[in-house]
Amino acid sequence: MSDIYDIYGEEYNKDSWEKFVGIHQELYDPIDPLLKTKMSQTTIPKDIQIVLLAKLGEYTFQWIERTIPALDHKTPLSYLQTEQGTNALRAAIMRMPN
């Protein structure tokens, strides 16, 4: 895909990601069940759903389809087409400010 894709892919660490998801789980739990249901109907992996809804709330549905400069002007959805891309997206999400 691009250099940034490779950088994020190399940066991904499964243990760090799992801890990151655990932290966001507490913020995810009280989210509106309707948002959770809507998100569960997507192809987005559950762990990424948890973090994005905790960080972005309803805006997640717009963000996931937007071109993002930090993703080399690609959409987050485009990163989900491969396991390497999904892991690169996970690393990029961990860099997002709160």
Secondary structure, 3 states (H helix, E strand, C coil): CCHHHHHHHHHCCHHHHHHHHHHHHHHHCCCCHHHHHHHHCCCCCHHHHHHHHHHHHHHHHHHCCCCEHHHCCECHHHHCCCHHHHHHHHHHHHHCCC
